[in-house]
C-alpha cells in the first residue's frame, strides 16, 4: 500500500495536477482505503492538526516569506543591471569576459536574492541578447545563464537551505530517538549556511574554470577581448555597484554565522535593507512595493500549501508502513552507508527530472534522511549534498525550471535542443562538485566546526 501510494502520487504529479493538492488528495484516498481495510491506524490522521499547527508556528519557516521579500525587492530595484555593467567593464580584457561577468553577477544575486526564477529571467533579458550579438555560442550562453541562476539554491542565504534545515532538524531528532541517543546537538539553518559557503564558492570557481578552458580550446565560442582602462571612473562604478549588495549580504549572512541573529531575524533585517536599498535607488514606488508584496504572498502560499500536502502524505505513508520499508531497504543494500547514500542521491537526481526541489524536499527527504543519519552520516554534509543534488533539478530536462524561465525570455532563434545541449556540461560540473564533496567532506563541515564548534 505504501509503495502504491508513492507511485500514485508520482503519476498524479505527472498529469499536471497542482502539487499540493496531488499530495493531499492522493494521501486522503489511501487513508480512506487504509481505514476501511484496517491497514491504517486512525491515530496518524488524528495527529494531522497538531502537525499543521506546528508548521504554522515554526519560527524557522518564518524566514521563508522574509527572504522571498528581500529577493523580490532587490530583483525589482534593477540591481543586476548596474552589477553586470560594472563587471562587464572589469572583465572586458578577457576573451570570455562577458561570460565571467555573468557568473560573478549571478553569484552576487544568488547571495542577495536566492530566487532562481528572478535571477534567470533577469540575466536572460540583459545578458543573453548581448552575448549572442557579440558572437557567443548560443548553447554555451544559455547554459551559463541557467547554471548561474541556480546558484541561489546553494549559496546562502538560500530559501532551499532554510527548508532543508527544517526538514533535516526533524529527521535528526527522529534518528536520535530511534537510536536511543539524547545528544544536545541540533542541525540549524545557520549550520547549513556555513556549510554551503565553501562548496558554493568552489562551484562558481569550477564554472569559471570551465569557461576559461573552453575559451582556450574553442575561442570561436566567445567574443574577442575588449580592453577597458582601469581608471577612477571604472573604480567608482565598481564601488557604487558592489558595495550595497555586498554590505547587505554581510549584514544578513554575517549576523547568522556570528550568532547575533536567528535566520528569521536576519531575514527581517535583509527585507528591510532591500526596501531601503530600493528606496535609495529610487525604485520603490507604491506600485513596485505592492507588486513585490503580491509576489511574496504568491510564492509563500505555494511553499506552505505544498508543505501542508506533504505533511498529510508523510503521515499516511508512515501509517501504511512506508517508513519502515524504506529503512529496511536502505540498510539491506550492499555497501553499507556508501551504497545507501549512492542510491538515495541517484534516486533524488532522477526525480529532479520530473519534480521540483520543494516536492523532493518535503516528500522524499523526510523519508530517507532519518535512515541515512542513523547509518552515521554527518547531518551538515548530508544537507549540503542534498542541496547540490536538488540544484541540478533546475537544469535537467524536460521539467528543469531554469530552462523554462530562460526559454520564456529567449529569442525565437534559441531552440530547445540548443538550450538542452548548453546545460549538459554544467550539470556534469555540478555532479563533479558532489563527487568532490564526497571525497572531501570537510568542504562542508570545516567552517561550521570553526564557527560553532560542532
C-alpha positions in Angstrom: 0.0 0.0 0.0 2.8 2.4 0.8 4.6 1.8 -2.5 1.4 2.1 -4.4 0.7 5.4 -2.6 4.1 6.7 -3.7 3.7 5.6 -7.3 0.2 7.0 -7.4 1.4 10.4 -6.2 4.1 10.5 -9.0 1.6 9.6 -11.6 -0.8 12.4 -10.4 2.0 14.9 -10.4 3.0 13.9 -14.0 -0.6 14.6 -15.1 0.0 18.2 -14.3 -2.3 18.4 -11.2 -1.2 21.1 -8.7 1.5 19.6 -6.4 -0.1 20.5 -3.0 -3.5 19.0 -3.9 -1.9 16.0 -5.6 -0.1 15.1 -2.4 -3.0 15.8 -0.1 -5.7 14.3 -2.3 -3.9 11.1 -3.1 -3.0 10.6 0.6 -6.6 11.1 1.6 -7.8 8.4 -0.9 -5.3 5.9 0.5 -6.1 6.9 4.1 -9.7 6.1 3.4 -8.8 2.7 2.0 -6.4 2.1 4.9 -9.1 2.9 7.4 -11.6 0.7 5.7 -9.2 -2.3 5.4 -7.7 -1.8 8.8 -4.2 -1.2 7.5 -4.0 2.3 8.8 -4.3 3.4 12.5 -6.6 6.5 12.8 -4.1 7.9 15.3 -1.9 9.0 12.4 -4.8 11.2 11.0 -5.5 12.4 14.5 -2.0 13.8 14.6 -2.6 15.9 11.5 -4.0 19.1 13.2 -1.0 19.3 15.5 1.4 18.7 12.6 -0.2 21.6 10.6 -0.2 23.9 13.6 3.4 23.1 14.2 4.2 24.1 10.6 2.4 27.5 11.1 4.1 28.0 14.4 7.6 27.1 13.2 9.9 30.1 13.8 12.5 28.8 11.2 10.0 28.7 8.4 9.0 32.3 9.1 12.3 33.2 7.4 10.8 32.0 4.0 8.5 34.9 3.3 11.1 37.4 4.6 13.9 36.1 2.3 11.4 36.0 -0.6 10.5 39.6 0.1 14.2 40.5 0.2 14.9 38.7 -3.1 11.8 40.1 -5.0 12.6 43.7 -3.8 16.2 43.5 -4.9 15.2 42.0 -8.3 12.8 44.9 -8.9 15.4 47.5 -7.9 17.4 46.8 -11.1 20.5 45.9 -9.1 21.6 43.3 -11.7 21.8 45.9 -14.5 24.3 48.0 -12.6 26.3 45.0 -11.5 26.5 43.5 -14.9 27.6 46.8 -16.5 30.4 47.2 -14.0 31.6 43.6 -14.1 31.5 43.6 -17.9 33.8 46.6 -18.0 36.1 44.9 -15.4 36.5 41.6 -17.3 36.4 43.2 -20.7 40.1 42.5 -21.4 39.5 38.7 -21.3 38.1 36.8 -24.3 35.3 35.2 -22.1 34.9 38.4 -20.1 31.2 38.8 -20.5 30.6 35.2 -19.5 32.7 35.6 -16.4 30.8 38.8 -15.6 27.5 36.9 -15.8 28.9 34.3 -13.4 30.1 36.8 -10.8 26.9 38.8 -11.0 24.9 35.6 -10.7 26.8 34.7 -7.6 26.1 38.1 -6.0 22.5 37.9 -7.0 22.3 34.4 -5.5 23.6 35.7 -2.2 21.3 38.7 -2.4 18.0 37.3 -3.7 18.2 33.5 -3.6 15.3 33.2 -6.1 16.2 31.2 -9.2 13.4 32.3 -11.4 14.1 36.0 -10.9 17.9 35.6 -11.5 17.5 33.5 -14.7 14.9 35.8 -16.1 16.8 39.0 -15.3 20.1 37.6 -16.6 18.3 36.2 -19.7 16.8 39.6 -20.6 20.0 41.5 -20.1 22.8 39.1 -20.9 21.6 36.6 -23.5 20.9 39.2 -26.3 24.3 40.8 -25.6 26.2 37.5 -25.6 24.5 36.3 -28.9 25.0 39.7 -30.5 28.8 39.5 -29.8 29.0 36.0 -31.3 28.9 33.8 -28.3 27.9 30.2 -28.9 24.1 30.2 -28.2 24.2 26.8 -26.4 27.0 27.9 -24.1 25.4 31.3 -23.4 22.1 29.7 -22.5 23.7 27.0 -20.3 25.9 29.6 -18.5 22.9 31.8 -17.6 20.7 28.9 -16.5 23.5 27.3 -14.4 24.5 30.7 -12.8 20.8 31.3 -12.0 20.6 28.1 -9.9 23.4 29.2 -7.6 20.7 30.7 -5.4 19.9 27.1 -4.4 23.2 26.5 -2.7 24.8 29.9 -1.9 23.4 31.3 1.4 21.1 32.9 2.4 19.1 30.3 0.4 15.4 29.5 0.7 16.2 25.9 -0.2 18.7 25.6 2.7 16.1 27.1 5.1 13.6 24.4 4.0 16.3 21.7 4.1 17.4 22.8 7.6 13.9 22.5 9.0 13.4 19.0 7.4 16.8 17.7 8.5 16.4 19.0 12.0 13.3 16.9 12.4 15.0 13.9 10.7 18.0 14.2 13.1 15.8 14.3 16.2 13.9 11.3 14.9 17.1 9.4 14.2 18.4 10.1 17.7 15.1 8.9 19.3 15.2 5.7 17.3 18.8 5.0 18.3 18.1 5.9 22.0 20.6 8.8 21.9 19.9 12.1 23.5 22.5 14.5 22.3 22.3 18.3 22.7 23.5 18.7 19.1 21.0 20.0 16.6 21.0 20.9 12.9 20.2 24.5 12.3 19.8 26.7 9.3 23.0 28.5 10.3 24.9 25.2 10.2 23.8 24.7 6.6 24.5 28.3 5.6 28.1 27.9 7.0 28.5 24.5 5.4 27.3 25.7 2.0 29.7 28.7 1.7 32.8 26.8 0.6 31.1 24.3 -1.8 29.1 27.3 -3.3 32.3 29.2 -4.0 34.1 26.2 -5.3 31.2 25.5 -7.7 31.4 29.1 -9.0 35.2 28.6 -9.5 34.5 25.4 -11.5 32.1 27.2 -13.7 34.7 29.9 -14.4 37.5 27.4 -14.9 35.3 25.5 -17.4 34.6 28.8 -19.2 38.4 29.7 -19.4 39.3 26.2 -20.6 36.6 26.4 -23.3 37.8 29.9 -24.4 41.2 28.4 -24.8 40.2 25.3 -26.6 37.3 26.7 -28.7 37.9 30.5 -28.9 35.2 30.8 -31.6 32.6 30.2 -28.9 33.3 33.7 -27.4 33.7 37.3 -28.4 37.2 38.8 -28.7 38.5 40.7 -25.7 37.7 44.4 -25.4 40.3 46.1 -23.2 38.8 48.7 -20.8 41.2 51.0 -18.9 41.1 50.6 -15.2 40.7 54.3 -14.3 39.0 56.1 -11.5 35.7 56.2 -13.3 35.6 52.4 -13.6 36.6 52.0 -9.9 33.8 54.4 -8.9 31.3 52.4 -11.0 32.5 49.2 -9.3 32.2 50.7 -5.8 28.7 52.0 -6.5 27.6 48.7 -7.9 29.3 46.3 -5.5 29.2 48.0 -2.0 25.4 48.0 -1.4 24.7 44.3 -2.2 27.9 43.1 -0.5 27.1 45.1 2.6 23.6 43.6 2.7 24.9 40.1 2.2 27.4 40.6 5.0 24.8 42.1 7.3 22.4 39.2 6.8 24.7 36.2 6.5 27.3 37.6 9.0 24.7 38.1 11.7 23.6 34.5 11.3 27.0 32.9 11.2 28.2 35.0 14.2 25.2 34.1 16.2 24.0 37.7 16.5 20.6 36.9 15.0 18.5 33.9 14.1 17.8 33.2 10.4 14.3 34.7 10.8 15.6 37.9 12.5 18.3 38.2 9.8 15.8 37.7 7.1 13.7 40.5 8.5 16.8 42.8 8.5 17.5 41.7 4.9 14.0 42.5 3.8 14.2 45.9 5.4 17.6 46.5 3.9 16.3 45.6 0.4 13.5 48.1 0.8 15.9 50.7 1.9 18.3 50.0 -1.0 15.4 50.2 -3.5 14.3 53.5 -1.9 17.9 54.9 -2.2 18.0 53.8 -5.9 14.5 55.5 -6.4 12.9 52.2 -7.4 10.5 51.9 -4.5 7.2 53.3 -5.8 3.9 52.4 -4.3 3.2 50.2 -7.4 6.5 48.5 -7.1 6.0 47.8 -3.4 2.6 46.4 -4.0 3.9 44.1 -6.8 6.7 42.9 -4.5 4.2 42.1 -1.7 1.9 40.3 -4.1 4.8 38.2 -5.4 5.9 37.4 -1.9 2.4 36.2 -0.9 2.1 34.0 -4.0 5.5 32.3 -3.5 5.0 31.9 0.3 1.5 30.5 -0.2 2.8 27.9 -2.7 5.5 26.8 -0.4 3.2 26.3 2.6 0.4 24.7 0.7 3.0 22.1 -0.6 4.2 21.7 3.0 0.7 21.0 4.2 0.1 18.4 1.5 3.5 16.8 2.2 2.6 16.6 5.9 -0.5 14.7 5.2 1.3 12.5 2.7 4.1 11.6 5.1 1.6 10.7 7.9 -0.3 8.4 5.7 2.8 6.9 4.1 4.3 6.3 7.6 1.0 4.8 8.8 1.0 2.3 5.9 4.4 1.1 6.8 6.3 3.0 4.2 9.0 4.4 6.5 9.9 1.0 7.9 10.0 -0.4 4.4 12.4 2.4 3.2 14.6 1.9 6.3 14.8 -1.9 5.7 15.6 -1.3 2.0 18.4 1.1 2.6 20.0 -0.8 5.5 19.9 -4.1 3.4 21.7 -2.5 0.4 25.2 -3.8 -0.3 28.0 -1.3 0.6 26.5 -0.1 3.8 26.3 3.6 4.2 28.1 4.3 1.0 25.7 2.1 -1.0 22.7 3.6 0.7 23.9 7.2 0.1 24.7 6.5 -3.6 21.2 5.0 -4.2 19.4 7.9 -2.4 21.4 10.5 -4.3 20.8 8.7 -7.6 17.0 8.5 -6.9 16.8 12.2 -6.0 18.8 13.1 -9.1 16.4 11.1 -11.3 13.4 12.6 -9.5 14.7 16.0 -10.3 13.9 15.4 -14.0 10.2 15.4 -13.2 9.7 17.0 -9.7 10.6 20.4 -8.3 13.0 20.8 -5.4 10.2 21.7 -3.0 8.3 18.5 -3.6 11.5 16.4 -3.2 12.5 18.3 0.0 9.1 17.8 1.7 8.2 14.4 0.4 11.4 12.4 -0.3 14.0 13.8 2.1 11.9 13.2 5.3 11.6 9.5 4.2 15.3 8.8 3.6 17.1 11.2 5.8 16.5 9.5 9.2 17.9 6.2 8.0 21.0 7.8 6.4 21.6 9.7 9.7 21.2 6.5 11.7 23.9 5.0 9.4 26.3 7.6 10.6 26.3 10.4 8.0 27.1 13.9 9.2 23.8 15.9 9.0 25.5 19.1 7.7 27.3 17.2 5.0 24.1 15.4 4.1 22.3 18.7 3.9 24.8 20.2 1.5 24.9 17.1 -0.7 21.1 17.2 -0.9 21.2 20.9 -1.7 23.7 20.4 -4.6 21.7 17.5 -5.9 18.4 19.4 -5.8 20.2 22.3 -7.6 20.5 20.0 -10.6 16.7 19.6 -10.8 16.5 23.2 -12.2 18.7 22.2 -15.2 17.6 18.6 -16.0 15.1 18.4 -18.9 12.3 18.0 -19.6 11.0 19.9 -16.5 14.0 21.9 -15.4 12.5 25.2 -14.2 15.6 27.2 -15.1 15.1 26.0 -18.7 11.5 27.2 -18.7 12.4 30.5 -17.2 15.1 31.3 -19.9 13.0 29.8 -22.7 10.3 32.3 -21.9 12.5 35.3 -22.4 14.9 34.0 -25.0 14.7 35.0 -28.7 13.0 32.5 -31.1 16.3 31.6 -32.6 17.3 29.8 -29.5 15.5 26.4 -29.8 15.0 23.8 -27.0 17.7 21.4 -28.4 20.3 24.1 -28.2 19.3 25.0 -24.7 19.4 21.4 -23.6 22.9 21.0 -25.2 24.1 24.0 -23.4 23.2 22.9 -19.9 24.7 19.4 -20.1 28.3 20.5 -19.3 27.1 22.5 -16.3 25.0 19.5 -15.0 28.3 17.5 -15.2 30.1 20.2 -13.3 27.5 20.1 -10.5 27.8 16.3 -10.3 31.6 16.8 -10.2 31.1 19.1 -7.3 29.1 16.4 -5.5 31.9 14.0 -6.1 34.5 16.4 -4.7 32.3 16.9 -1.6 32.0 13.1 -1.2 35.8 12.8 -1.3 36.5 15.8 0.9 33.5 16.1 3.4 35.5 18.9 5.2 34.4 21.3 2.4 31.0 21.3 4.1 31.9 20.5 7.7 35.1 22.6 8.4 33.6 26.0 8.5 30.6 25.1 10.8 33.1 23.4 13.1 35.2 26.6 13.2 32.2 28.8 13.9 30.0 26.7 16.1 32.5 24.1 17.3 30.1 21.2 16.3 
